[in-house]
């Protein structure tokens, strides 16, 4: 494991990993309007997409204006685009978005775009059959479905909901980065060799990190985690064969767990002899603490994993990247699985 981490650090030092803010370093206000118009404009919805772009265009940042819509700490499921967001998308050269239930607003934004040559990348379309249906497992709180006014479904028909958290799989990230690089090359073929080289170096970092996850899980004394929270990590646990229990599905809008859900998870905590209950960032530990208090394992502790969907400008300015968050998640798994 130490050798894997050392290899990752050597690759990182050789290429650098670039953080992404609401505007990339390429967006310098002192540029003239003429030069500004020549930049390739890339708009992304969530932080991982923006970070991937900036790693691929490394060394050519001055040719791009890269922005991210969600930087206020609001997660994917609660985001509502402003008029300015719609305008930014409409004047972009490339727009990257997740493409799930939370992105229903995207269709209108793309349809009304002033740039009729706008290129788009829908992550879930890129991944195709790798996209998973939202899973409801034993013990999860049942979600109350509130349909929009005028929305109707045939009697007995159940709407399929797909898990949107595709970026939490390193394997998915590799597939998506290849697609991003292809689109960037189509927009700036002159520097294709640079973008390809950056892509290969960055993918080597992600592959080494993937090996780190495999090493940790393969050597772990247990292969089960318990979340007193939403569970957006299904792609991750499926990649490495980790079993899970959770209070809510990943895309659930519920925030209160019933006594039955807490009791079920509390019993599992004791049965599995788990030393930790997990939660996601920006979530309180109320449910996790209730699970511990109602279990036979009162010494269990609460740990946090990162869904990377509600990243703020403060986090970005502090130097957080997709890689650093996924590395933190690896360290948490190493701790809770042993």
C-alpha positions in Angstrom: 0.0 0.0 0.0 2.9 2.4 0.9 4.4 1.7 -2.5 1.1 2.6 -4.3 0.8 5.9 -2.4 4.4 6.8 -3.2 3.8 6.1 -6.9 0.7 8.3 -6.9 2.6 11.1 -5.3 5.5 10.9 -7.8 3.0 11.1 -10.7 1.2 14.0 -9.1 4.5 15.9 -8.7 5.3 15.3 -12.3 2.1 16.8 -13.8 0.4 18.7 -11.0 -3.4 18.5 -10.2 -5.3 21.6 -10.9 -8.1 22.9 -8.7 -11.2 24.4 -10.2 -13.2 27.4 -9.0 -16.2 29.2 -10.2 -13.9 30.5 -12.9 -10.6 28.9 -13.9 -7.3 30.8 -13.8 -7.8 31.2 -17.6 -10.6 33.7 -16.9 -8.5 36.8 -16.2 -10.6 40.0 -16.2 -7.7 42.1 -17.6 -7.9 40.4 -21.0 -9.4 42.4 -23.7 -12.9 41.7 -25.0 -11.4 40.5 -28.3 -9.1 38.0 -26.6 -12.0 36.9 -24.3 -14.1 36.0 -27.3 -11.4 33.7 -28.7 -11.3 31.6 -25.6 -13.0 28.2 -25.6 -15.8 28.4 -23.1 -16.5 25.3 -21.0 -19.4 25.2 -18.5 -19.7 22.4 -16.0 -22.4 21.6 -13.4 -20.5 19.9 -10.7 -17.0 20.1 -9.3 -15.5 16.8 -10.5 -16.3 17.7 -14.2 -14.6 21.0 -13.8 -11.5 19.5 -12.2 -11.2 16.9 -14.9 -11.3 19.6 -17.6 -8.6 21.6 -15.9 -6.3 18.6 -15.7 -6.7 17.8 -19.4 -6.1 21.4 -20.5 -3.0 21.9 -18.2 -0.5 24.2 -19.9 -3.2 25.7 -22.2 -5.4 27.3 -19.6 -5.1 30.7 -21.3 -7.1 29.3 -24.3 -10.0 28.4 -22.1 -12.7 29.9 -19.9 -13.8 27.1 -17.6 -16.6 27.6 -15.1 -18.7 25.6 -12.7 -22.3 26.3 -11.8 -22.5 24.7 -8.3 -20.0 26.3 -6.0 -22.2 27.5 -3.1 -22.3 24.2 -1.3 -25.8 23.3 -2.8 -25.8 19.7 -3.9 -26.9 18.4 -7.3 -30.4 17.4 -6.1 -31.3 20.9 -4.8 -29.7 23.1 -7.5 -31.8 25.6 -9.4 -30.1 27.4 -12.3 -30.2 31.2 -12.4 -30.9 33.3 -15.5 -27.1 33.9 -15.7 -26.4 30.2 -15.5 -28.7 29.6 -18.5 -27.0 32.4 -20.4 -23.6 31.0 -19.7 -24.6 27.6 -20.9 -26.2 29.1 -24.1 -22.9 30.9 -25.0 -20.6 28.0 -24.2 -18.6 25.9 -26.6 -18.8 22.8 -24.4 -21.3 22.0 -21.6 -20.8 19.1 -19.3 -23.5 17.8 -17.0 -24.5 14.6 -15.1 -27.8 13.9 -17.0 -29.9 12.3 -14.3 -33.3 13.2 -12.7 -31.8 16.3 -11.1 -30.8 17.7 -14.5 -34.3 17.9 -16.1 -33.8 21.6 -16.5 -30.9 21.0 -18.9 -33.0 20.2 -21.9 -34.5 23.6 -22.1 -31.2 25.3 -21.5 -29.5 23.5 -24.4 -32.6 23.8 -26.7 -32.6 27.6 -26.3 -28.8 28.0 -26.5 -27.7 30.9 -28.6 -24.6 28.9 -29.7 -26.2 26.4 -32.1 -22.8 24.6 -32.3 -22.8 23.9 -28.5 -21.2 20.6 -27.7 -22.6 18.7 -24.7 -21.4 15.8 -22.6 -24.0 13.9 -20.6 -22.1 11.7 -18.1 -24.8 9.1 -17.9 -25.1 8.8 -21.6 -21.3 8.4 -21.9 -21.4 5.6 -19.3 -24.4 3.9 -21.0 -25.0 0.4 -19.4 -22.6 1.2 -16.5 -25.4 3.5 -15.1 -27.2 1.7 -12.2 -30.8 1.9 -11.2 -31.3 3.5 -7.7 -31.2 0.6 -5.2 -33.4 0.3 -2.2 -32.1 -2.4 0.2 -33.4 -3.9 3.4 -33.7 -1.4 6.2 -33.7 1.8 4.2 -36.3 4.4 4.9 -39.0 4.3 2.3 -39.1 7.5 0.3 -42.3 9.6 0.0 -42.9 10.4 -3.6 -44.1 13.9 -4.3 -45.0 14.4 -8.0 -45.0 17.8 -9.6 -48.4 19.3 -10.4 -49.7 17.9 -13.7 -47.3 14.9 -13.6 -49.1 11.7 -14.0 -48.1 8.1 -14.2 -50.1 5.1 -15.4 -51.7 3.1 -12.7 -49.2 0.5 -11.4 -46.4 2.1 -13.3 -43.3 2.8 -11.3 -40.9 5.4 -12.6 -37.3 4.1 -12.9 -34.8 6.3 -11.1 -31.1 6.0 -11.9 -28.3 6.6 -9.4 -26.7 9.9 -10.5 -23.5 9.7 -8.5 -21.5 8.2 -11.3 -18.3 10.2 -10.5 -17.7 8.3 -7.3 -16.3 5.4 -9.3 -12.7 5.8 -10.5 -13.5 3.5 -13.4 -16.3 5.8 -14.5 -14.1 8.8 -14.1 -11.5 7.3 -16.5 -14.2 6.7 -19.1 -15.6 10.2 -18.7 -12.2 11.9 -18.9 -11.5 10.1 -22.2 -14.8 11.6 -23.6 -13.9 15.1 -22.3 -10.5 15.0 -24.0 -12.0 13.9 -27.3 -14.4 16.9 -27.2 -11.6 19.3 -26.2 -9.5 18.1 -29.1 -12.4 18.7 -31.5 -12.5 22.3 -30.2 -8.7 22.8 -30.4 -7.1 20.2 -32.7 -3.9 22.2 -32.9 -3.0 21.2 -29.4 -4.3 17.7 -29.5 -0.9 16.1 -28.5 -0.8 18.2 -25.3 -4.3 17.3 -24.3 -3.7 13.6 -25.0 -0.5 13.7 -22.9 -2.2 15.4 -20.0 -5.0 12.9 -20.2 -2.7 9.9 -20.1 -0.8 11.3 -17.1 -3.9 12.1 -15.2 -5.4 8.7 -15.9 -2.3 7.1 -14.6 -3.0 8.9 -11.3 -6.6 7.7 -11.2 -5.5 4.1 -12.0 -2.9 4.1 -9.2 -5.6 5.4 -6.8 -7.9 2.6 -8.0 -5.1 0.1 -7.2 -4.9 1.7 -3.7 -8.6 1.1 -3.2 -8.3 -2.6 -4.3 -5.3 -3.1 -2.0 -7.2 -1.7 1.0 -10.4 -3.7 0.5 -8.6 -6.9 -0.4 -6.5 -6.7 2.9 -9.5 -5.5 5.0 -10.7 -7.6 8.0 -14.3 -6.7 7.1 -16.1 -5.7 3.9 -19.2 -3.9 5.1 -20.0 -0.3 5.8 -23.0 1.3 7.5 -24.3 4.8 6.7 -26.6 6.8 9.0 -27.3 9.0 6.0 -28.0 9.0 2.3 -25.8 6.6 0.4 -24.3 8.0 -2.8 -21.4 5.5 -2.9 -23.0 2.6 -4.7 -20.8 2.9 -7.7 -17.7 2.9 -5.4 -18.7 -0.1 -3.3 -19.8 -2.1 -6.3 -16.3 -1.5 -7.8 -14.6 -3.1 -4.8 -17.1 -5.6 -3.5 -18.1 -3.8 -0.4 -21.5 -4.6 1.3 -23.5 -1.7 2.7 -26.4 -0.7 4.9 -27.8 2.8 4.8 -30.7 4.9 6.1 -31.6 6.4 2.7 -31.0 5.9 -1.0 -28.3 8.2 -2.6 -30.8 10.5 -4.3 -33.4 10.5 -1.4 -34.8 13.8 -0.3 -35.7 12.4 3.1 -33.9 13.7 6.1 -35.7 12.0 9.0 -35.4 8.3 9.7 -38.1 6.4 11.4 -37.6 4.4 14.6 -37.8 1.2 12.5 -34.9 2.3 10.3 -32.8 3.4 13.2 -33.5 0.1 15.1 -32.7 -2.0 12.0 -29.3 -0.2 11.5 -28.5 -0.3 15.2 -29.0 -4.0 15.2 -26.8 -4.4 12.2 -24.1 -2.3 13.8 -24.1 -4.8 16.7 -24.4 -7.9 14.6 -21.6 -6.9 12.3 -19.5 -5.6 15.2 -18.8 -2.4 13.2 -16.7 0.2 14.9 -18.0 3.1 12.8 -21.1 4.7 11.4 -20.6 6.8 8.3 -22.2 10.0 7.1 -21.6 12.3 4.1 -20.1 15.8 4.2 -22.4 18.8 5.0 -24.7 16.4 6.9 -25.2 16.4 10.6 -24.5 13.2 12.6 -28.0 13.1 14.3 -29.1 9.8 12.7 -25.6 8.3 13.0 -25.6 9.1 16.8 -29.1 7.7 17.2 -28.0 4.4 15.6 -25.1 4.1 18.0 -27.2 5.1 21.0 -29.7 2.3 20.2 -27.1 -0.4 19.5 -25.1 -2.7 21.7 -22.0 -1.0 20.4 -22.0 2.3 22.3 -18.3 2.8 21.5 -18.8 3.1 17.8 -17.7 6.4 16.3 -18.9 8.6 13.4 -16.7 9.2 10.3 -17.4 11.3 7.2 -17.0 10.4 3.5 -17.1 12.8 0.6 -19.8 12.7 -2.1 -18.1 15.6 -3.9 -21.4 17.0 -5.1 -21.6 20.1 -2.8 -18.2 21.6 -3.1 -17.9 25.3 -2.2 -15.5 28.0 -3.5 -13.9 27.9 0.0 -13.1 24.2 -0.4 -11.7 24.8 -3.9 -9.6 27.7 -2.8 -8.2 25.5 0.0 -6.8 23.3 -2.7 -9.3 20.4 -2.7 -9.5 18.4 -6.0 -11.3 15.3 -7.2 -8.2 13.4 -6.4 -7.8 14.7 -2.8 -11.4 13.9 -2.0 -11.1 10.4 -3.4 -7.9 9.9 -1.5 -9.7 11.0 1.7 -12.4 8.5 1.0 -9.8 5.8 0.6 -8.3 6.7 4.0 -11.7 6.5 5.7 -12.3 3.1 4.1 -8.9 1.9 5.3 -9.9 3.0 8.8 -13.5 1.6 9.0 -12.8 -1.7 7.3 -10.1 -2.7 9.7 
